Amino acid sequence: MGRLFGTDGVRGVANADLTAELALGLSVAAAHVLAEAGTFAGHRPTALVGRDPRASGEFLEAAVVAGLASAGVDVLRVGVLPTPAVAYLTGALGADLGVMLSASHNAMPDNGIKFFARGGHKLADELEDRIESTYDQHRTGAPWDRPTGAGVGRVSDYDEGFDKYVAHLIGVLPNRLDGLKIVLDEAHGAAARVSPEAFARAGAEVITIGAEPDGLNINDGCGSTHLGLLKQAVVEHGADFGIAHDGDADRCLAVDGAGEEIDGDQILAVLALAMREAGQLRGNTVVGTVMSNLGFKLAMEGEGIHVVQTGVGDRYVLESMKENGYALGGEQSGHVIILDHATTGDGTLTGLMLAARVVATGRSLAELAGVMQRLPQVLVNVPDVDKSRVSTSAELAAAVAEAERELGTTGRVLLRPSGTEPLVRVMVEAADIEQARAVAGRLADVVKSALG
């Protein structure tokens, strides 16, 4: 797998790349590193462990729990809950560590491990590096310091997590959702129960699709990466709009009443204006990434709102927000962070806030999202190439320079290696969609030839 930790924890094909042995070893290593870093500060540590519904999550959960308990950590199992629920509960229950087993939007055979520090925050890169180094040292022969007798961790189920998290979501809503008809696509994932319950308790009429997880159907033709079924359902049911999550529900994309997609940039724009109106948009700033549509930046500037851009990945958005005290940030893919109420992207919270804005203004989602006009943007994923050479290939650099000359000031080019998958992403923005497609296609061909 190369370096184990990517931009969003450790991911791989379950039982091939991500084995029970690896999950157990990383959990023990995490416990030792956090103890050495003073996280446990002389008290008996507690960890919270949750997962999405993937079949592989069952054995990986058992491995993680065993690893933590063997290192002297008491474990609370919360079962199948969204990633942001695990993050929230880690903070709300005062746990020293949170662990989420999920590969988010990836296909069912994949799985992943995400660690959360005390308070429900993602681990710093330095701690992830130390966990990986410690795991490697002990994998090659260095013995663990193992507690015995009463020193081993105890394991119990925490069944109140569902209601505690839903109550938190309802508690932060600025207004109820009575009168709205909403279709929710749960991607047969971790929010299949949570999200419909939260929207219903808030007063919305809820229609669900993709809400019958069986361990094998997560993200299969549904959810935030496959919006076709949601678009169809919204139109068929005459719903006000639809919300789509991914497998672990840290993302939210939407579909308006006419079945048109509302992406993460548009959602950010709507929420930025709502938060500014409420006096909650600290620094009059919203944080995006280099993948944010140019139309988003232009729209925010037109409204007098400053946009800060980071590298791709919600962890980098979050770092910028925490460093500078900003309240709102996110990605085009639907990771939206509302830092006053969540420590990570929360798809259910985002959808609820979007719905609350529709009710509060009396305007349709299409009208609200019209604050920005998306410039045509084409994204091509090029698999089976050496993504580590993206920044060093002279042939690729020349092709990018030529594309940028062609696009001029009306477009841009971005090439980046995926942090979670073995591929290179080619993004081209232009005033004309055909030009964007043509340039992206040529660059994708160069990536194949130069890095293949």
SEMAR-53863 format. One line per 3 residues: their letters; for each residue x, y, z of C-alpha. Coordinates in nm, 2 decimals, padded with zeros to 4 digits, always signed. Each point is the difference from the previous one (the first is absolute). Layout:
% residues N
A	X:Y:Z | ...
% end
This chain:
% residues 452
MGR	+00.00:+00.00:+00.00 | +00.30:+00.24:+00.02 | -00.05:+00.26:+00.26
LFG	-00.30:-00.12:+00.20 | -00.16:+00.34:+00.09 | -00.15:+00.20:-00.28
TDG	-00.20:+00.32:+00.01 | -00.28:-00.18:+00.18 | +00.14:-00.27:+00.22
VRG	+00.11:-00.35:-00.12 | -00.19:-00.15:-00.29 | +00.03:-00.31:-00.22
VAN	-00.18:-00.31:-00.11 | -00.13:-00.17:+00.31 | +00.17:-00.33:+00.08
ADL	+00.26:+00.06:-00.27 | +00.16:+00.34:+00.07 | -00.18:+00.08:+00.32
TAE	+00.02:-00.32:+00.20 | -00.11:-00.09:+00.35 | +00.36:-00.02:+00.10
LAL	+00.06:+00.35:-00.13 | -00.31:+00.14:+00.17 | +00.10:-00.16:+00.33
GLS	+00.36:+00.12:-00.02 | -00.09:+00.35:-00.09 | -00.24:+00.02:+00.29
VAA	+00.27:-00.12:+00.25 | +00.24:+00.25:-00.15 | -00.25:+00.28:+00.03
AHV	-00.05:-00.08:+00.36 | +00.37:+00.00:+00.07 | +00.07:+00.32:-00.19
LAE	-00.28:+00.19:+00.16 | +00.11:-00.12:+00.34 | +00.36:+00.12:-00.07
AGT	-00.14:+00.33:-00.12 | -00.16:+00.05:+00.34 | -00.35:-00.03:-00.14
FAG	-00.10:-00.24:+00.28 | +00.17:+00.20:+00.27 | +00.00:-00.27:+00.26
HRP	-00.36:-00.10:-00.02 | -00.15:-00.32:-00.14 | -00.07:+00.09:-00.37
TAL	-00.33:-00.06:-00.19 | -00.05:-00.03:-00.37 | -00.32:+00.01:-00.21
VGR	-00.03:-00.23:-00.30 | -00.25:+00.03:-00.28 | -00.04:-00.13:-00.35
DPR	-00.20:+00.02:-00.32 | -00.21:-00.30:-00.11 | +00.26:-00.17:-00.23
ASG	+00.03:-00.37:+00.07 | +00.37:+00.03:+00.05 | -00.06:+00.25:+00.28
EFL	-00.12:-00.28:+00.22 | +00.34:-00.18:+00.02 | +00.20:+00.32:-00.02
EAA	-00.20:+00.14:+00.30 | +00.08:-00.31:+00.19 | +00.37:+00.04:-00.08
VVA	+00.01:+00.37:+00.10 | -00.19:-00.07:+00.33 | +00.24:-00.29:+00.08
GLA	+00.30:+00.22:-00.07 | -00.11:+00.29:+00.21 | -00.11:-00.22:+00.29
SAG	+00.32:-00.20:-00.01 | +00.18:+00.34:+00.04 | -00.19:+00.08:+00.32
VDV	-00.27:+00.22:-00.16 | -00.36:-00.03:+00.10 | -00.22:-00.02:-00.32
LRV	-00.36:+00.13:-00.06 | -00.14:-00.15:-00.32 | -00.27:+00.22:-00.16
GVL	-00.07:-00.22:-00.29 | -00.11:+00.13:-00.34 | +00.01:+00.38:+00.01
PTP	+00.13:+00.27:-00.24 | +00.35:+00.12:+00.03 | -00.11:+00.35:+00.14
AVA	-00.20:-00.18:+00.26 | +00.31:-00.19:+00.12 | +00.19:+00.33:+00.00
YLT	-00.28:+00.18:+00.20 | -00.04:-00.28:+00.25 | +00.38:-00.02:+00.06
GAL	-00.02:+00.36:+00.11 | -00.33:-00.02:+00.18 | +00.09:-00.30:+00.20
GAD	+00.34:+00.12:+00.09 | +00.17:-00.30:-00.17 | +00.38:+00.01:-00.06
LGV	-00.02:-00.15:-00.34 | -00.26:-00.07:-00.27 | +00.03:-00.25:-00.28
MLS	-00.22:-00.02:-00.31 | +00.01:-00.29:-00.24 | -00.11:+00.12:-00.34
ASH	+00.12:+00.06:-00.36 | -00.25:+00.28:-00.04 | -00.11:+00.02:-00.36
NAM	+00.22:-00.29:-00.12 | -00.15:-00.32:-00.13 | -00.10:-00.28:+00.24
PDN	+00.32:-00.21:-00.02 | +00.20:+00.29:+00.15 | +00.01:+00.10:+00.36
GIK	+00.20:+00.25:+00.21 | +00.10:+00.10:+00.35 | -00.03:+00.36:+00.12
FFA	+00.13:+00.11:+00.34 | -00.14:+00.30:+00.20 | +00.18:+00.16:+00.29
RGG	-00.16:+00.12:+00.32 | -00.28:+00.25:-00.09 | -00.08:-00.18:-00.33
HKL	+00.27:+00.16:-00.21 | +00.20:-00.18:-00.27 | +00.35:-00.09:+00.11
ADE	+00.28:+00.23:-00.11 | +00.23:-00.12:-00.27 | +00.29:-00.03:+00.25
LED	-00.21:-00.24:+00.22 | -00.10:-00.21:-00.30 | +00.37:-00.02:-00.10
RIE	+00.09:-00.12:+00.35 | -00.27:-00.26:+00.00 | +00.12:-00.14:-00.33
STY	+00.36:+00.00:+00.11 | -00.09:-00.17:+00.33 | -00.21:-00.26:-00.18
DQH	+00.29:-00.07:-00.24 | +00.25:-00.04:+00.29 | -00.21:-00.26:+00.18
RTG	-00.10:-00.18:-00.32 | +00.37:-00.07:-00.06 | +00.06:-00.14:+00.35
APW	+00.00:+00.25:+00.28 | -00.23:-00.13:+00.27 | -00.30:+00.20:+00.13
DRP	-00.03:+00.10:+00.37 | -00.31:-00.21:+00.08 | -00.22:+00.06:+00.31
TGA	-00.13:-00.31:+00.18 | -00.27:-00.08:+00.25 | -00.21:+00.31:+00.09
GVG	+00.22:+00.21:-00.23 | -00.17:-00.13:-00.32 | -00.27:+00.21:-00.15
RVS	-00.37:-00.08:+00.04 | -00.24:+00.00:-00.29 | -00.37:+00.11:+00.01
DYD	-00.27:+00.11:-00.24 | -00.12:+00.36:+00.01 | -00.36:-00.01:-00.13
EGF	-00.09:+00.36:+00.08 | +00.22:+00.14:-00.28 | -00.27:+00.01:-00.26
DKY	-00.24:+00.21:+00.20 | +00.27:+00.22:+00.15 | +00.13:+00.09:-00.35
VAH	-00.35:+00.06:-00.15 | -00.08:+00.22:+00.30 | +00.31:+00.20:-00.06
LIG	-00.09:+00.06:-00.37 | -00.35:+00.11:+00.09 | +00.13:+00.22:+00.28
VLP	+00.22:+00.22:-00.23 | -00.26:+00.06:-00.27 | -00.11:+00.37:-00.02
NRL	-00.36:-00.09:-00.10 | -00.22:-00.29:-00.06 | -00.06:-00.16:-00.34
DGL	-00.38:-00.03:+00.00 | -00.16:+00.01:-00.34 | +00.30:-00.14:-00.19
KIV	-00.01:-00.32:-00.20 | +00.35:-00.14:-00.04 | +00.15:-00.31:-00.16
LDE	+00.30:-00.15:+00.18 | +00.24:-00.23:-00.18 | +00.20:-00.17:+00.28
AHG	+00.24:-00.20:-00.23 | -00.09:-00.32:+00.19 | +00.25:+00.14:+00.25
AAA	+00.06:+00.11:+00.35 | -00.28:+00.26:+00.01 | -00.28:-00.22:-00.12
RVS	-00.17:+00.04:+00.34 | +00.15:+00.32:+00.14 | -00.08:+00.24:-00.29
PEA	-00.37:-00.09:-00.06 | -00.06:+00.01:+00.38 | +00.16:+00.34:+00.03
FAR	-00.19:+00.16:-00.29 | -00.33:-00.15:+00.12 | +00.05:+00.12:+00.36
AGA	+00.07:+00.35:-00.14 | -00.34:-00.01:-00.17 | +00.07:-00.09:-00.36
EVI	-00.19:-00.25:-00.21 | +00.26:-00.26:-00.08 | +00.03:-00.24:-00.29
TIG	+00.30:-00.23:+00.01 | +00.19:-00.19:-00.27 | +00.32:-00.20:+00.05
AEP	-00.08:-00.06:+00.36 | +00.01:-00.38:+00.02 | +00.36:-00.09:+00.07
DGL	+00.09:-00.37:-00.02 | +00.38:+00.03:+00.04 | +00.05:-00.05:-00.38
NIN	-00.20:+00.28:-00.17 | +00.17:+00.31:+00.15 | +00.05:+00.28:-00.27
DGC	-00.12:-00.25:-00.26 | -00.16:+00.23:-00.27 | -00.13:+00.24:+00.26
GST	+00.11:+00.27:+00.24 | +00.20:+00.31:-00.06 | +00.21:-00.16:-00.28
HLG	-00.30:-00.12:-00.19 | -00.28:+00.26:+00.00 | -00.21:-00.14:-00.28
LLK	-00.25:-00.19:+00.23 | -00.03:+00.31:+00.23 | -00.08:+00.23:-00.29
QAV	-00.26:-00.24:-00.13 | -00.16:-00.04:+00.35 | -00.02:+00.37:+00.07
VEH	-00.18:+00.07:-00.33 | -00.23:-00.30:+00.04 | -00.11:+00.09:+00.35
GAD	-00.02:+00.37:-00.06 | +00.24:+00.06:+00.28 | +00.14:+00.34:+00.09
FGI	+00.35:-00.14:-00.04 | +00.22:-00.30:+00.07 | +00.31:-00.07:+00.21
AHD	+00.26:-00.27:-00.07 | +00.26:-00.13:+00.24 | +00.30:-00.23:-00.06
GDA	+00.07:-00.33:+00.19 | +00.12:+00.16:+00.32 | -00.22:+00.32:-00.03
DRC	+00.27:+00.26:+00.03 | -00.11:+00.14:-00.34 | -00.32:+00.17:-00.12
LAV	-00.10:+00.08:-00.35 | -00.35:+00.11:-00.10 | -00.24:+00.00:-00.29
DGA	-00.25:+00.28:-00.04 | -00.37:-00.04:-00.07 | +00.06:-00.03:-00.38
GEE	+00.26:-00.27:+00.04 | +00.30:+00.22:-00.05 | +00.31:-00.07:+00.20
IDG	+00.11:+00.24:+00.27 | +00.37:-00.07:+00.08 | +00.21:+00.07:+00.31
DQI	+00.11:+00.35:-00.13 | -00.36:+00.11:-00.04 | -00.09:-00.14:+00.34
LAV	+00.29:+00.19:+00.15 | -00.11:+00.32:-00.17 | -00.36:-00.03:+00.14
LAL	+00.13:-00.08:+00.35 | +00.25:+00.28:-00.01 | -00.27:+00.26:-00.07
AMR	-00.22:-00.15:+00.27 | +00.28:+00.01:+00.26 | +00.10:+00.35:-00.09
EAG	-00.36:+00.11:+00.05 | +00.00:-00.17:+00.34 | +00.33:+00.16:+00.10
QLR	+00.17:-00.34:+00.01 | +00.24:+00.03:-00.30 | +00.32:+00.08:+00.19
GNT	+00.25:+00.22:-00.19 | -00.26:+00.03:-00.27 | +00.18:-00.29:-00.15
VVG	-00.08:-00.35:-00.14 | +00.27:-00.26:-00.07 | +00.01:-00.20:-00.32
TVM	+00.26:-00.20:-00.19 | +00.19:+00.03:-00.32 | -00.27:-00.22:-00.16
SNL	-00.28:+00.26:+00.09 | -00.17:+00.12:-00.32 | +00.12:+00.34:-00.11
GFK	-00.37:+00.10:+00.00 | -00.01:-00.05:+00.37 | +00.29:+00.24:+00.07
LAM	-00.15:+00.26:-00.24 | -00.34:-00.02:+00.17 | +00.14:+00.03:+00.35
EGE	+00.22:+00.29:-00.10 | -00.31:+00.17:-00.15 | -00.17:-00.04:+00.33
GIH	+00.29:+00.15:+00.19 | +00.10:-00.34:+00.15 | +00.37:-00.10:+00.00
VVQ	+00.10:-00.35:-00.12 | +00.31:-00.18:+00.13 | +00.11:-00.30:-00.21
TGV	+00.19:-00.30:+00.13 | +00.13:-00.33:-00.14 | -00.26:-00.27:-00.08
GDR	-00.13:-00.19:+00.30 | -00.23:+00.10:+00.28 | +00.28:-00.04:+00.25
YVL	+00.18:+00.30:-00.16 | -00.32:+00.20:-00.01 | -00.04:-00.07:+00.37
ESM	+00.36:+00.09:+00.08 | -00.04:+00.34:-00.16 | -00.33:+00.05:+00.19
KEN	+00.14:-00.09:+00.34 | +00.32:+00.20:-00.06 | -00.18:+00.32:-00.09
GYA	-00.33:-00.03:+00.19 | -00.22:-00.04:-00.30 | -00.35:-00.15:+00.04
LGG	-00.08:-00.15:-00.35 | +00.19:-00.19:-00.26 | -00.03:-00.29:-00.23
EQS	+00.05:-00.17:-00.34 | -00.18:-00.03:-00.33 | -00.04:-00.37:+00.08
GHV	-00.24:+00.08:+00.28 | +00.23:+00.00:+00.31 | -00.14:+00.30:+00.19
IIL	+00.14:+00.09:+00.34 | -00.21:+00.22:+00.23 | +00.26:+00.03:+00.27
DHA	-00.23:+00.14:+00.27 | -00.20:-00.32:+00.00 | +00.23:-00.27:-00.15
TTG	+00.37:-00.09:+00.00 | -00.01:-00.16:-00.34 | -00.21:+00.00:-00.32
DGT	-00.36:-00.10:+00.10 | -00.24:-00.08:-00.29 | -00.31:-00.02:+00.22
LTG	+00.07:+00.32:+00.18 | +00.07:+00.17:-00.34 | -00.32:-00.12:-00.15
LML	-00.20:+00.11:+00.30 | +00.15:+00.35:-00.01 | -00.06:+00.02:-00.37
AAR	-00.37:-00.10:+00.06 | -00.03:+00.25:+00.28 | +00.12:+00.28:-00.23
VVA	-00.27:-00.09:-00.26 | -00.27:+00.02:+00.27 | +00.14:+00.32:+00.16
TGR	+00.01:+00.19:-00.33 | -00.30:-00.15:-00.17 | +00.21:-00.04:-00.32
SLA	+00.06:-00.32:-00.19 | +00.33:-00.17:+00.01 | +00.05:+00.08:-00.37
ELA	-00.05:+00.37:+00.08 | +00.24:+00.00:+00.29 | +00.27:-00.19:-00.19
GVM	-00.03:+00.25:-00.29 | +00.22:+00.23:+00.20 | +00.29:-00.16:-00.19
QRL	+00.04:-00.11:-00.36 | +00.22:-00.31:-00.05 | +00.26:+00.04:-00.27
PQV	+00.02:-00.32:-00.21 | +00.24:-00.24:+00.17 | +00.12:-00.34:-00.12
LVN	+00.16:-00.25:+00.23 | +00.18:-00.31:-00.15 | +00.14:-00.27:+00.22
VPD	+00.30:-00.17:-00.15 | +00.06:-00.34:+00.17 | +00.30:-00.24:-00.01
VDK	+00.27:+00.27:-00.02 | +00.29:+00.10:+00.23 | -00.17:+00.28:+00.19
SRV	+00.32:+00.08:+00.19 | +00.15:+00.15:-00.31 | -00.27:+00.26:-00.07
STS	+00.22:+00.29:+00.13 | +00.32:-00.12:-00.16 | -00.09:-00.09:-00.36
AEL	+00.14:+00.25:-00.25 | -00.23:-00.13:-00.27 | -00.31:+00.06:+00.22
AAA	+00.12:+00.34:+00.11 | +00.03:+00.11:-00.37 | -00.35:-00.13:-00.08
VAE	-00.15:+00.19:+00.29 | +00.18:+00.32:-00.10 | -00.14:-00.03:-00.35
AER	-00.35:-00.06:+00.13 | +00.02:+00.30:+00.23 | +00.11:+00.22:-00.29
ELG	-00.30:-00.12:-00.20 | -00.25:+00.06:+00.28 | +00.14:+00.34:+00.09
TTG	-00.18:+00.18:+00.28 | -00.34:-00.17:-00.06 | +00.11:-00.34:+00.13
RVL	+00.25:-00.20:+00.20 | +00.17:-00.34:+00.02 | +00.06:-00.22:+00.31
LRP	+00.17:-00.33:+00.01 | +00.03:-00.19:+00.32 | +00.06:-00.35:+00.13
SGT	-00.29:-00.15:+00.19 | +00.06:-00.03:+00.37 | -00.22:-00.31:+00.03
EPL	+00.02:-00.18:-00.33 | +00.27:-00.10:-00.25 | -00.07:+00.26:-00.27
VRV	+00.06:+00.35:-00.11 | -00.28:+00.26:-00.03 | +00.00:+00.24:-00.29
MVE	-00.22:+00.30:+00.05 | -00.06:+00.27:-00.27 | -00.23:+00.30:+00.03
AAD	-00.09:+00.22:-00.30 | -00.27:+00.24:-00.11 | -00.11:-00.26:-00.26
IEQ	-00.07:-00.36:+00.09 | +00.13:-00.14:-00.33 | +00.33:+00.17:+00.04
ARA	+00.02:-00.13:+00.36 | -00.06:-00.36:-00.12 | +00.25:+00.03:-00.28
VAG	+00.27:+00.14:+00.22 | -00.07:-00.26:+00.27 | +00.01:-00.28:-00.25
RLA	+00.33:+00.10:-00.14 | +00.15:+00.04:+00.35 | -00.13:-00.34:+00.11
DVV	+00.17:-00.16:-00.30 | +00.33:+00.17:+00.09 | -00.03:-00.12:+00.36
KSA	-00.05:-00.36:-00.13 | +00.31:+00.03:-00.23 | +00.22:+00.18:+00.24
LG	-00.08:-00.18:+00.33 | -00.13:-00.34:-00.13
% end
